[in-house]
Amino acid sequence: QVQLVESGGGLVQPGGSLRLSCVVSGNIFSISVMGWYRQSPGKERELVGTMSSGGITRYVDSVKGRFAISRDNAKRTWYLQMSSLKPEDTAVYYCGTQGVWGQGTQVTVSS
């Protein structure tokens, strides 16, 4: 079973950018789909986007054109590049696959 550790969150002003990282331990080639999710206070965890093992990415409408998922197999890391951030993007962000989640990383968008 894989284990996931996210990092890269922080405080950013509206319109700014952040790149989140998700480092995977275990067999990364067993991962068919990696997802990025987020959860705001009082809300359920929601899907942000996914990347398949073939590199196909999909995003929810609210982040299309602003967020991008990538990966570096050599570094065993998936990334979520976020740009043009909005206050409504404030949440704890998680990567997840195979029913496994990381601990999350807080992203706060505020002036």
C-alpha positions as CSV (number, residue, x, y, z in Angstrom):
1,Q,0.0,0.0,0.0
2,V,1.3,3.5,-0.8
3,Q,1.7,6.3,1.6
4,L,1.2,10.0,0.7
5,V,2.7,13.2,2.1
6,E,1.6,16.6,0.9
7,S,3.4,19.9,1.3
8,G,3.6,23.3,-0.2
9,G,0.6,25.0,1.2
10,G,0.6,28.4,2.7
11,L,-0.8,31.9,2.7
12,V,-1.1,33.6,-0.7
13,Q,-2.8,36.8,-1.9
14,P,-5.6,36.6,-4.4
15,G,-4.2,36.2,-7.9
16,G,-1.1,34.4,-6.6
17,S,0.2,31.0,-7.2
18,L,1.3,27.9,-5.2
19,R,2.6,24.5,-6.1
20,L,1.6,21.6,-3.9
21,S,3.6,18.4,-3.8
22,C,2.5,14.9,-3.0
23,V,5.4,12.5,-2.3
24,V,4.5,8.8,-2.6
25,S,6.2,5.9,-0.9
26,G,5.5,2.4,-2.1
27,N,4.9,1.1,-5.6
28,I,4.1,4.3,-7.6
29,F,3.5,2.1,-10.7
30,S,0.5,0.6,-9.0
31,I,-1.2,4.0,-9.1
32,S,-3.8,4.1,-11.9
33,V,-5.3,7.4,-10.9
34,M,-4.0,10.1,-8.5
35,G,-6.5,12.7,-7.3
36,W,-6.2,16.0,-5.7
37,Y,-9.0,17.0,-3.4
38,R,-9.8,19.9,-1.1
39,Q,-12.0,20.4,2.0
40,S,-13.1,23.8,3.3
41,P,-14.5,24.3,6.8
42,G,-18.0,23.0,7.1
43,K,-17.9,21.4,3.6
44,E,-17.4,17.9,2.4
45,R,-14.1,17.0,0.7
46,E,-14.4,17.7,-3.1
47,L,-12.5,16.5,-6.0
48,V,-10.2,19.1,-7.7
49,G,-8.7,17.0,-10.4
50,T,-7.1,13.7,-11.4
51,M,-4.3,12.3,-13.4
52,S,-4.3,8.8,-14.8
53,S,-1.3,6.6,-15.2
54,G,-1.3,7.5,-18.8
55,G,-1.0,11.2,-18.0
56,I,-4.6,12.2,-18.8
57,T,-5.8,15.0,-16.5
58,R,-9.3,16.1,-15.6
59,Y,-10.4,19.0,-13.6
60,V,-13.6,20.3,-12.0
61,D,-15.0,23.4,-13.8
62,S,-14.1,25.8,-10.9
63,V,-10.4,25.2,-11.4
64,K,-10.1,24.6,-15.2
65,G,-7.5,26.8,-16.7
66,R,-6.1,27.7,-13.3
67,F,-4.9,24.4,-11.8
68,A,-2.6,21.8,-13.4
69,I,-1.6,18.4,-12.2
70,S,1.8,16.9,-13.2
71,R,4.1,14.3,-11.9
72,D,7.8,13.4,-11.7
73,N,8.3,9.7,-11.5
74,A,11.9,10.0,-10.6
75,K,11.0,12.1,-7.6
76,R,7.9,9.9,-6.8
77,T,6.0,13.1,-6.7
78,W,2.7,14.5,-8.0
79,Y,2.2,18.2,-8.2
80,L,-0.8,20.5,-8.2
81,Q,0.2,23.9,-9.7
82,M,-2.4,26.5,-8.7
83,S,-2.5,30.0,-10.2
84,S,-4.9,32.9,-10.3
85,L,-5.9,31.8,-6.8
86,K,-9.2,33.1,-5.3
87,P,-10.4,33.3,-1.7
88,E,-12.8,30.5,-2.4
89,D,-9.8,28.2,-3.1
90,T,-9.0,28.3,0.6
91,A,-9.1,24.8,1.9
92,V,-7.0,21.9,3.1
93,Y,-5.7,20.1,0.0
94,Y,-5.2,16.4,-0.1
95,C,-3.8,13.9,-2.6
96,G,-5.4,10.5,-2.7
97,T,-5.3,7.2,-4.4
98,Q,-6.4,3.6,-3.7
99,G,-8.4,4.8,-0.7
100,V,-5.2,6.3,0.8
101,W,-4.9,10.0,1.8
102,G,-2.2,12.2,2.9
103,Q,-2.4,14.4,6.0
104,G,-3.3,17.5,3.9
105,T,-1.8,20.9,3.5
106,Q,-3.5,24.2,4.2
107,V,-3.9,26.7,1.5
108,T,-5.2,30.1,2.5
109,V,-6.0,32.8,-0.1
110,S,-6.4,36.2,1.5
111,S,-5.2,39.7,1.2
